[in-house]
Each structure stands twice: as structure tokens, then as C-alpha cells.
């Protein structure tokens, strides 16, 4: 189901969204899509981090992400975390960050924004899922360790949570 005002045309069995002048809307891949397989190599050899006395840590495996201290949103009836902890260790490198909610910047009921009629929204919300989106303004603190050198980190950030249950 499309939002009101969006037109679709059929060309050779494929459906296209109609843009300005009645022509199909097309998307060109971003330049980065073409070279994404080189990303790690380029970033590892990049001069950019070196200009600021920095470095890029590349690792394997999966970080541990823990969400804690959940808050119930009064209108959406969905929970979002007040605190997120991210931890990763790989060889002689270790990263630990704790992100703590300062305030809620945005909350969206994705069904309401979908353009679906109210009955379809109710069916979806009741029997399929209640998708929601939250953007949170937060503070973070943690550390990065490489070998025997440990650097403390702290600052402000935004994080997003999408919930599909």
C-alpha cells in the first residue's frame, strides 16, 4: 500500500514510482556502493586519522550490545532503553562504551506514518507487529585500549532504536 498521491506505472511487468514529468523515478548507486569491498583496506591506510594523531581499529567477531533500564513510552506503549553498553575485545584491542539517555528527541509510530487505513493498522498492530522508532539524545563514556595504552572517551551522541515486535 502506497501513501496517497504516489503514482505507479507498469513497464514490462515492473512497477515504477512516477516522478516529475511522468517519468519513472530511478536511483543511481552511491559511489561508495561501488567500492564498499575496499572499505577496510582504504580506512586502514587512510591518512585522515593520522592527521589528528588517531588510528582506526579493525577487528573481527561481534561486539556485545546490552540494553538496560527500559522506559515505557506513554503514547506508543513501547519500551526503549535508557542505557546501552557496547563491548568488544579482539586481540590486544578492547572497546567499551556506555550510552545513557539524556532526553527523547523523536518518537514515531511507524504504522501511523505508513499511510495504511486505520483498520489495516489495527490488524497489523494486533496480529503482526507494532513497529516504532525512537531517536535519543544521550551522553557516552568509555574507553579504547590498544596494547598497554588506554584512552578514555566521553561526550554527547544520538542513538536510534527501531522496534519491530
C-alpha positions in Angstrom: 0.0 0.0 0.0 1.4 3.4 -1.0 0.8 6.8 0.5 -1.8 9.0 -1.0 -0.6 11.0 -4.0 2.0 8.4 -5.2 1.6 7.2 -8.7 2.9 3.9 -10.1 3.4 2.8 -13.7 3.9 -0.7 -15.1 6.7 -1.1 -17.7 7.4 -4.6 -18.9 6.0 -6.2 -15.8 8.0 -4.0 -13.4 6.3 -1.3 -11.3 8.0 2.2 -11.0 7.1 5.2 -8.9 6.2 8.2 -11.2 8.3 11.3 -10.7 8.4 14.7 -12.3 7.1 14.9 -15.8 5.5 11.4 -15.6 8.8 9.6 -15.9 9.9 6.7 -13.6 12.0 7.6 -10.6 15.4 5.9 -10.8 18.2 5.8 -8.2 21.8 5.7 -9.0 24.1 3.8 -6.6 26.2 5.9 -4.4 29.9 5.9 -5.3 30.6 4.2 -2.0 28.4 1.2 -3.0 30.7 0.5 -5.9 33.9 0.4 -3.8 32.5 -0.9 -0.5 34.6 -4.1 -0.7 37.7 -1.9 -0.3 36.4 0.0 2.7 38.5 -1.7 5.4 41.7 -1.5 3.4 41.2 2.2 2.5 40.3 3.2 6.0 43.2 1.3 7.5 45.6 3.0 5.1 43.9 6.4 5.2 45.9 9.5 6.1 42.8 11.1 7.6 43.0 9.6 11.1 46.8 10.2 11.2 46.3 13.9 10.7 44.7 14.1 14.1 47.0 11.6 15.8 44.3 9.0 15.6 44.0 5.4 14.3 41.3 3.1 13.2 40.8 -0.2 15.0 39.7 -3.1 12.8 38.5 -6.3 14.4 36.8 -9.5 13.8 33.9 -11.0 15.7 30.8 -9.4 17.1 30.5 -6.7 19.8 28.3 -7.4 22.8 25.5 -4.9 23.0 23.4 -4.7 26.1 20.2 -2.6 26.5 19.1 -1.9 30.1 16.7 0.2 32.2 13.8 0.4 29.9 11.3 3.2 29.8 7.6 2.8 28.7 6.6 5.5 26.2 3.1 6.6 27.4 1.5 7.1 24.0 3.2 4.4 21.9 3.1 1.8 24.7 6.6 0.6 23.7 9.8 0.3 25.7 13.1 1.9 24.8 16.4 1.6 26.7 17.8 4.4 29.0 21.3 2.8 28.9 23.1 0.8 26.2 26.5 -0.8 26.8 28.8 -1.8 23.9 31.8 -4.0 24.5 34.3 -5.6 22.0 37.6 -7.2 22.5 39.9 -8.5 19.8 43.5 -9.5 20.4 45.3 -6.6 22.0 42.3 -4.1 21.4 39.3 -3.5 23.6 36.5 -1.0 23.4 33.8 -0.3 26.0 31.1 2.4 25.7 28.1 3.2 27.9 25.5 5.4 26.3 23.0 7.0 28.7 19.8 8.7 27.7 19.5 12.4 28.3 16.2 13.0 26.5 13.9 11.6 23.9 14.4 13.6 20.6 11.8 11.8 18.5 9.3 9.0 18.7 7.3 7.6 15.7 4.6 5.0 15.4 5.6 3.6 12.0 2.1 2.3 11.4 0.6 5.7 11.8 3.2 7.1 9.3 2.7 4.3 6.9 -0.5 5.7 5.3 -2.4 2.5 5.9 -6.0 2.9 6.7 -7.0 2.6 10.4 -8.4 -0.9 10.1 -5.3 -2.2 8.4 -3.2 -0.5 11.1 -5.3 -2.2 13.8 -4.9 -5.7 12.2 -1.2 -5.2 11.8 -0.7 -3.8 15.3 -2.8 -6.6 16.9 -1.7 -9.7 14.9 1.6 -8.9 13.2 3.8 -6.2 14.8 3.9 -2.7 16.4 6.8 -1.1 14.7 8.2 2.0 16.5 11.2 4.3 16.1 12.9 6.3 18.8 15.8 8.9 18.5 17.5 9.6 21.7 19.9 12.4 22.7 22.5 10.8 25.1 25.8 11.1 26.9 28.5 8.4 26.4 31.6 7.4 28.3 34.0 4.6 28.0 37.5 3.6 26.8 39.5 2.3 23.9 42.6 0.1 24.8 45.3 -0.9 22.3 48.0 -2.9 23.9 49.0 -1.1 27.1 47.6 2.3 26.0 44.1 3.1 27.3 42.2 6.2 26.2 39.1 7.5 28.0 36.1 8.7 25.9 33.2 10.9 26.8 30.8 13.2 25.0 27.3 13.6 23.5 25.7 11.5 20.8 22.4 10.5 19.2 21.2 6.9 19.0 18.3 5.4 17.3 16.2 2.4 18.2 13.8 0.6 15.8 11.4 -1.9 17.4 9.5 -4.4 15.4 7.6 -6.8 17.6 
